Amino acid sequence: MNGLSHTEDFSQLATDELINRMCSCGLGIPLALVQETIARGGEAVPALCKIVSSPRWWHKYGDEAAAVIHAMHLLGAIGDPTAAPALLAPIAWEEPSDFITENMPGILARLGPGALPALRAFVEDPEQDSIMRSVVYDGLEGMAILYPQVLDEVKDIARQLARRCLANREPFPAGIGGSLAAQQDPADLELLKELCNSDLWDDDWMSDWDDILEAFKEGRTENDVRCATRDPMEYFASAEQERLHRLWRGDDELEDEDEWAQEDEDESLEIPWAPAPPPAAVGRNQPCPCGSGKKYKRCCGRGQRSS
């Protein structure tokens, strides 16, 4: 998977060399390298931030593409709030991807209350993409779970944004509306209803008023909490690295392993990085068949309304 030994002692390396090793190791980064980088703390943050905030790194291919994802999770594991601007940079210009929409909330949450002003500014910025603003607000919600002292402020961010959007006729990110509904405060329902019934409701994850009522009834689910507070270190677990390696393999490697030939022999073979489309009969409120753990309407069925 890479050219680094998983038993190598990295403690004698300078921090810059540690980061260089991370950039060259491809998938399957040694856990010892991860732990040593985290141990350097703030000393490693500037170099990691430079990688995460660089479009050049985000647009690499093959094994080199793993470095920016490694760096993203290392910054979350270190938990330095000064990393917030760098982590927000790709959210502002990168196309939505699973690593951003699913992993970034837990990373942002672990930056702690010191990062709250930067995250709040992003959520309140009408120039940013609606889905990405919802992703960052999920990070704020995760922060409120990990640091309950900021819970009231995080709720207030959504409420103030909703009022501002109504007053200024600005689009309101529907995903934030769903998160606010899940807080189960009846006082918020009237505000959300007014937005949902207006042309300001920017439909990304919550498509209609019934969705809001459902979110209010269910509250914050176990899956919501997990997504918002996911430990960045889970990414570095050997089983997860092996899974990602299988997902990221290219056509050349598949051909080398004769997997295309096997597919010809077995029509039921599933390509690991391209889940089969959900059956037509799946309900919008049922678990998504792709295995993400989300409801179909908030995953593969996003943007599709029931007939």
Secondary structure in CASP SS format (residue, H / E / C, confidence):
PFRMAT SS
TARGET T0000
AUTHOR 0000-0000-0000
METHOD secondary structure of the structure
MODEL  1
M C 1.00
N C 1.00
G C 1.00
L C 1.00
S C 1.00
H C 1.00
T C 1.00
E C 1.00
D C 1.00
F C 1.00
S C 1.00
Q C 1.00
L C 1.00
A C 1.00
T H 1.00
D H 1.00
E H 1.00
L H 1.00
I H 1.00
N H 1.00
R H 1.00
M H 1.00
C H 1.00
S H 1.00
C C 1.00
G C 1.00
L C 1.00
G C 1.00
I C 1.00
P C 1.00
L H 1.00
A H 1.00
L H 1.00
V H 1.00
Q H 1.00
E H 1.00
T H 1.00
I H 1.00
A H 1.00
R C 1.00
G H 1.00
G H 1.00
E H 1.00
A C 1.00
V H 1.00
P H 1.00
A H 1.00
L H 1.00
C H 1.00
K H 1.00
I H 1.00
V H 1.00
S C 1.00
S C 1.00
P H 1.00
R H 1.00
W H 1.00
W H 1.00
H C 1.00
K C 1.00
Y C 1.00
G H 1.00
D H 1.00
E H 1.00
A H 1.00
A H 1.00
A H 1.00
V H 1.00
I H 1.00
H H 1.00
A H 1.00
M H 1.00
H H 1.00
L H 1.00
L H 1.00
G H 1.00
A H 1.00
I H 1.00
G C 1.00
D C 1.00
P H 1.00
T H 1.00
A H 1.00
A H 1.00
P H 1.00
A H 1.00
L H 1.00
L H 1.00
A H 1.00
P H 1.00
I H 1.00
A H 1.00
W H 1.00
E C 1.00
E C 1.00
P C 1.00
S C 1.00
D H 1.00
F H 1.00
I H 1.00
T H 1.00
E H 1.00
N H 1.00
M H 1.00
P H 1.00
G H 1.00
I H 1.00
L H 1.00
A H 1.00
R C 1.00
L C 1.00
G C 1.00
P H 1.00
G H 1.00
A H 1.00
L H 1.00
P H 1.00
A H 1.00
L H 1.00
R H 1.00
A H 1.00
F H 1.00
V H 1.00
E C 1.00
D C 1.00
P C 1.00
E C 1.00
Q C 1.00
D C 1.00
S H 1.00
I H 1.00
M H 1.00
R H 1.00
S H 1.00
V H 1.00
V H 1.00
Y H 1.00
D H 1.00
G H 1.00
L H 1.00
E H 1.00
G H 1.00
M H 1.00
A H 1.00
I H 1.00
L H 1.00
Y C 1.00
P H 1.00
Q H 1.00
V H 1.00
L H 1.00
D H 1.00
E H 1.00
V H 1.00
K H 1.00
D H 1.00
I H 1.00
A H 1.00
R H 1.00
Q H 1.00
L H 1.00
A H 1.00
R H 1.00
R H 1.00
C H 1.00
L H 1.00
A H 1.00
N H 1.00
R C 1.00
E C 1.00
P C 1.00
F E 1.00
P E 1.00
A H 1.00
G H 1.00
I H 1.00
G H 1.00
G H 1.00
S H 1.00
L H 1.00
A H 1.00
A C 1.00
Q C 1.00
Q C 1.00
D C 1.00
P H 1.00
A H 1.00
D H 1.00
L H 1.00
E H 1.00
L H 1.00
L H 1.00
K H 1.00
E H 1.00
L H 1.00
C H 1.00
N C 1.00
S C 1.00
D C 1.00
L C 1.00
W E 1.00
D E 1.00
D C 1.00
D C 1.00
W C 1.00
M C 1.00
S C 1.00
D C 1.00
W H 1.00
D H 1.00
D H 1.00
I H 1.00
L H 1.00
E H 1.00
A H 1.00
F H 1.00
K H 1.00
E H 1.00
G C 1.00
R C 1.00
T C 1.00
E H 1.00
N H 1.00
D H 1.00
V H 1.00
R H 1.00
C H 1.00
A H 1.00
T H 1.00
R C 1.00
D C 1.00
P H 1.00
M H 1.00
E H 1.00
Y H 1.00
F H 1.00
A C 1.00
S H 1.00
A H 1.00
E H 1.00
Q H 1.00
E H 1.00
R H 1.00
L H 1.00
H H 1.00
R H 1.00
L H 1.00
W H 1.00
R C 1.00
G C 1.00
D H 1.00
D H 1.00
E H 1.00
L H 1.00
E H 1.00
D H 1.00
E C 1.00
D C 1.00
E H 1.00
W H 1.00
A H 1.00
Q H 1.00
E H 1.00
D H 1.00
E H 1.00
D C 1.00
E C 1.00
S C 1.00
L C 1.00
E C 1.00
I C 1.00
P C 1.00
W C 1.00
A C 1.00
P C 1.00
A C 1.00
P C 1.00
P C 1.00
P C 1.00
A C 1.00
A C 1.00
V C 1.00
G C 1.00
R C 1.00
N C 1.00
Q C 1.00
P E 1.00
C C 1.00
P C 1.00
C C 1.00
G C 1.00
S C 1.00
G C 1.00
K C 1.00
K E 1.00
Y H 1.00
K H 1.00
R H 1.00
C C 1.00
C C 1.00
G C 1.00
R C 1.00
G C 1.00
Q C 1.00
R C 1.00
S C 1.00
S C 1.00
END
